[in-house]
Amino acid sequence: MKQGLLVGVLILSCLALSASAQSPSISPLPSDAQIRQILADRIDTQKQAVGIVVGVIDAQGRRIIAHGSPAKGDQRSLDGDTVFEIGSITKVFTALLLAEMAERGEVALSDPVAKYLPEGVSVPERGGLTITLEHLAAHTSGLPRLPTNLKPQDAANPYADYSVEQLYEFLAGYELPRDIGAQYEYSNLGGGLLGHVLALRAGMAYETLVRSRIGEPLRMKSTGIALSPEMKARLAVGHNAALDAAPNWDLPTLAGAGALRSSGNDMLMFLAAMLGHTESPLRPAVATTLAARKPTPVPDLEIALGWHIWLRGAKEVIWHNGGTGGYRSFAGFDPKARVGVVVLSNTFTPAGVDDIGRHLLDSQSPLIEPPKQRQEISVDPELFDRYVGRYQLAPTFILTITREGDRLFAQATGQGKAEIFAESEREFFYKIVNAQLTFEVDGEGHTTQLTLHQNGRHMPAKRIE
């Protein structure tokens, strides 16, 4: 399992959302039967998951629809109280903590991160600018996705042995590649560092901070990190893509990036507060997390504090997703239609459950087709040299193709690189996501463009160098 898969943000996803108006008196969400059929297709027919819980909320109330089981071969049913790892959805909680502490006057969004670290701990600076708490929440700090000194002893639990001392050592020696605040780059490190400094400022453990400032006001009794015996009895067993049991993850130092566990019912309470269906003392903090938005290199995607926002005309969907070694998750809402969706799966598959969440929020967003079984072939690595270069999908969204020995990699703007594998001399596929690349070659053997195939779309990208 790759260490970076804590975050489920699909690096190459180009989401098409409908801009059609919706009547507030009629829920735009599908019926329970329609949702259950989607889950049955994913679990029983496609064999892409062991169990999935979906929670939906609208003006009529909240519903839980579940299918599958809490463990492979387990005859018990899933329900709204089943506990899952929610991975990087944790970052939304961390950002909300930041906004809540700012409302109390305990911190300011513009405070330097270094202000709350122990004396003698240095944080990278560049051009006379310092990294602030807001930069961490909006992924504009310039810090990388992961610290380079993250070298787990156990690849199945990759964050477990990463220490605070290693975090401080990395910060002291890292040189920022770009100006602070200049560009969005999704960072597990940044989310974890934000949770760490907020806990230091509050004088309590990150989990205690989440429970006291968010869990208690919203009556979320099944959201935390440590599992009580009662919560452990409700925990769905995680599974890998082969549907084999996978161990749970531990993130003692970078907890703010992805350590939380929660249930469908708890996440609906959270979304109710986001949508204003319930009153809570967190309402000003919720508004703060959504107010400051910045562009990203991905077309029609903005970043707020913690949340991502897909835009399509007058419509927007605010969302985050997550993935750990045995789980995938999605939480999102449409603030204008005042509807929300949470999808929790106890299986880590490359496709994830994002498409289910998006489709439930907007019927024009398609469900992914079952991944085709693709056969990797051997090709002469010298052939890769003709494909190396930069390809422009959008003005600020570039795919960079690089060769490392006999391996070929693709890297989207602001994201980590991923290996691609040959199906033919010109056709390549990802293994970490259901996406493929086709390279176009002219009569003289020069590569002129590539086409990205994903989510039923075929997106050409001209070679720019």
N, C-alpha and C positions, 0 to 999 in steps of 0.2 A: 504493500500500500504506500503510495507516494505521500510524503509528509505534507505537501501543499493541499491535499484534498480535504482538509478541514473546511475549506470554503467551497461552496457549491456554485458560486457565480459562474455560469457558463461563458467562457471567454469568447466564444464565437457566435453567440446567439443574437440573431437580429429579429426581434419580436414585432409582429404586426398586430396592432390592437384596433378594434373597431371604434369609431367615433360616434356611433349611433346613440341617440338620446334614449333614456330609459325612464319609465314612469315610476315614481316613488311608491305608488300604491300596489304595484305588482313586482314581486321579486324577480330580478334578472337571473337569479341563480337556478341551476337545474334542479329537478326533483330528486328525492332520495333514490328512486328507482334508477334514474339516469346515472347518478353518481355511482351507485352500486354496480351497475353494468360496466362502467369504466374500470372500476377496481377489479372486477372479476376478469375482465379481459387482460389486465396487466398481470394479475397473479396466476389465474388458472390457465389461461390460454397462452400468454406470452412467456410465462415463467420468469418474470422480471422482478418478483418480490415475494416475500413470505407473508407479510401482512402490511396493510395500510389503513390508517385512520384519517378520515377527512372531517373537518369541522367547518361549518358555514354559519355566517351571521348576517342577518338583514333586519329590516324594520319589523318583521314578524317574529323574530326571536333567533334562537340558536339551534342547530341540528348537528348530530354526530352520525356519520355513516362509516361503518368499518367492514372490512373483509379480510379473510386470511386468519392467521394465528400468531400468537406471541413467540412461537419458536417452531422450527421445522419439525413436523411430526406431532406437534402439540395439538390436542383436540379442543383446548379452551378457546374462547372467543376474545377478540379485542373489543375495547370500548373506549369511551371518552376519558376514562381514568387510567388507561394504560400509559406507562411512562416510557419515553424515548429520549435518546440523545438528540439535541436540536442543533449541535454544531455551531456554525457561524451566525445563526439567528441570535446567538448570545451577544453579538456586537451591537444589535439594536438595543438590548437591555443596557449595555455599557454606555452607549450614547445617551440613553434616557437618564441614566445616573448622572452623567456629566451635566445635562440640562437641569436636572432637579437640584444638584448641588450648586449650580450657578444661580438658580432661583433663590436659594437659601443664603446666597452671598458667601458660600464656603470657597468657591473658586470662581474664576471668570473664564469664558471661552478663550479669551486672548492670553491667558496666563501661559508663560513658558513651561514646558514639561519639566525642565530642570528645577523649577521652583519647588517642586514637591518630592524630589529625589534626595537621598541622603547627601550630606556634604561630601564633596570629593568625587561624586559621580558626574561624569561629563556626558553631554548630549551633542550630537553633531550640529554644527551651524554652517551656514553658507551665505556669502554676500552680505554679511552683517545682520542676517535674519536668524531667528531662533524658531524651533519647532514648538507650536502651541498645542493646547489640548484640543482645540477645534481642528487643527491640521490632522491630528490622529483620528478623530471621529469621522472626518470627511475623506480620509485616505489621500491626503495631499501633502504629507510630511516629507516625501522623498525617501522614506525608509523602504526597504525591499519587502517582498512578500513574506520571506522567512529570513531569520538571521543565519549567516553563513556558518556559524559555529554550532548549529543544531545538528548533532551527529548522534542519533539515538542508538542506545544499546539494543533496544527492541523495536524493530520496524513496525511491529503490530500495535505498538503503543508509543508513537514517535515523540510525544511531548513530555512524557512522564519524567524523564531524568534531566530535563533542561532546567537549570538552576537560576536563581536571581543573580548569582555571581557571574554566570555566563552571559546573562542579559546585559549586565553593566559592562562587562568586558567587551561585548560586541559594540555597544553604543560608544564606548571610548575610542574604539579603533576604526569606526566606519566613516567613510568619506562619501557625502551625498553626491549623487551623479547629476543632480539638477537643482535649480533654485527651489527653495521651500515654497509651497503653495502654487507652484507653476503648473502642475499636472497631476491628475488622478492616477494613482497606482494602488490597486487593492493590496492591503497588507495585513496578514495575520499578526505579524510582529507589532504593527501599530495598534491594532485592537487590543492585543495582550498588554502592551505597555500602558495604554490608557486605563485599562482596568486596574493595573498594578498601582499607578500613581493616585488614582481616585481612592483606592483602598488605603494607601498610606495617608492621604489627606484626612480621610474619615476616621482613621485609627482603628480600623476593623478589617477582618478578612473580606475578600471580594464577595464570597457567597453570603456572608452576614449582611453586607451592604445591599445586595440584591434583595434578599428576603425582607429586610427592614424597610427599605425605601420604595420597593416596587411590589414585592409579593404580599406583604401585609395590607397596604392600602387597597390592592386589587383583589384580595382574598384568594391569592394563588397559592394553595397549600401543597401543590405537587411540583413546584419549580425550585430547583436548587442544584447542588453538585453532589454532596454526600447523600447516600441513599440510606434512609432509615430502613429497619427491617420491613415495615409496612410498604414503603415505596419500592423496595427491592422485590417484594412479592408481586408488584404490579409492573415491573420492568420487562419490556419486550426484549428478547435476546437479539442482538445484532447479527447480521449475516453479510458475507461478502458476495461478490457478483456471481460466484458459483453456488450460492445459497447454502454455504457452509457457515457454521457458527463463527463469529468473529469477536475478539475481546473488546471490552469497553475501553475508552480512552480516558487518560488522566492528563490534566493541564495545570499543574500546581503553580507555575510561574506566569503563564500566559492565559490564565483562566478567562479574562475578559474577551478573548478571541473566540472561545468556543466550548467552554466547559459545562454549560448548563444542560440539565435534563428537565423535561416538562411533559405535560399531557395535553390531549386535545381540548379538554374542558378548560384547563388553565390558559391555554393559548387563545381560546375564544374570549376569556375574560380580558386578556391583554388587548386583543383586537377591539373589543367593545370600548375600551378606554381610548384607543387610537381613533375610533370613529365617532366618539362622543355619545355612544348609546348609553353609557353609564357615566355618572358624575364621579370625579375623583380629584384628590388634591394634586394629581399629576398633570392635570389639564394644561397649565401654563408650560410645563416642561415638554409635553407632547408637542405643543405648538412651536416651541423653540427648535425641536429636532427637525421639523419639517420646513422651517422658514428659510434658512440659509441654504440655497442650492447652487451647485456648480456643475458645469458641463464635464463630460468624460469623453475619451476618444471614441467611444461606441456611439454610433448614430442614435438619436432619440433617447439617450439615457443620461439622466442627471444623478448626482449624488447629493444627498442632504446629510444630516448627522446620523450616521448608521444606516439609514434607509436608502435604497435605490429607487429611482422613479423612471418608469418607461412612459414616454410621451407619444401620443398619436392624435394630432389635431387638438381638440378641446378635452380629450380624455387622458387620464393618467392612472397608472397603477403603481402603488407604492409597495415595495416588496423587499424581502431578503430570503436567502435560502441557506442551506447548510449541508455538510456531509462529513461524517467521521468514518471510521473503519467499517462499521456495520449498519449505518443509518443514513437516510437522506430526508431532508425536510424543506418545507416552503411555507412562508407566511406572507400574505399580501392583502391589500384592501384598495377599494375604489372609493375615495372620499366623497365624490359627487353622488354616486349611486348609494353610498353608505352601506356597502356590502364588504364582507371580508371572508377569507378562506385560509385555513391551515391544512397542510398535508404532511403526515408523519409516517415514515416507512422504516421498518426494521431490517432493511436491506440496502447495502451500498451498491448501486449499479451506476455505470457511467451516465446513463440517460437521466437518472434522478427522477424527481417527481415534479419538477418545475412546470412541465407542460400541463400536468393535471391542474395545478393551481392556477395557471394563466388561463387555461381553457374554461375553468369554472367561473372565473371573473369576467371573461370575454369569450363568447362562443366562436368568434372569428379567429381566435388564436388556436392553431391546430394541435391536436394530440400527436405525439411522435409515432411514426410507424415502427413496428418491431424491427430491431436492428438486423440487417442482413448478415448472414454468416460470411465473413470475408476471409479469403485465403491469402496469406502473406506469401510472396514469392521472393526468390533471391535475384537481385539484379547487380550488375557491375557498379560498385560504389563510385567509379569515375563518372558515371552518368549523372550523379547528384550535382556535380559542379555546374552543369548547365542550368540548374534550378535555383542555385544560391542567389539571393538578391532580396529586394524589397518590393512588395506588391501593394498597391493602394486600393482598399475597399471603399474608403470614404476619405474626405479631406484630412481628417485627424485619426484615421484608423488604418494602420499598416500591418500587413503580415510579413514578417521577416523569416526567410528560409536560410538555414545554416547547415553546414555539414561538419560532423565531428567523426573523423575516421570513416567507418563504413555505416554510419547512422545519419539520418536526415531529421531535422527538427523544424518546427514552425512556431513562431512566437508572435502573438498579437500585441498591439500597442498597450503598454502598461500591464501586461500579464506575463506569467511565466512561460517558458518554452515547453513544448510537448513533442515527443517523437512521433513521426509519421512513418507508415509502413507501405511498401509497394504492393499493389495488386497487379500492376502492369508497369511498363516503362514510363508511362505518363500519369497513371492513376495511383493515388496514395490515400491512406485512411488513418484516422486516429483510433486508438484503443481506449482512451479515457473519455471520449465523448462520441456520439453518433454523428460524425462529420467526415467529409472526404474532400480531397483536393485533386483537381485535374489540371495539369500543366499544358499550355498550348505552345507548340513549337512551329516556327516557320520553316520554309524550304531550305534555309541555310543552317538549320539546327539551333537557332537562337530562340530562347524562351521569351515570349512576348507578353503573356499574362497567365494567370491561373483562375480557376473557378472554384469557389467554395460551395459545397453542397451540404446544406443542413436545414432541418425542420421543413423539408419540402421546397426549399428555395435554392436557387442557383445564382450565386452572386459573383460576377466577374471582377477581377482586380488586375489592372494594368501594371506591368513591371515598370518601376520608376528608377531603378538602378540595380 
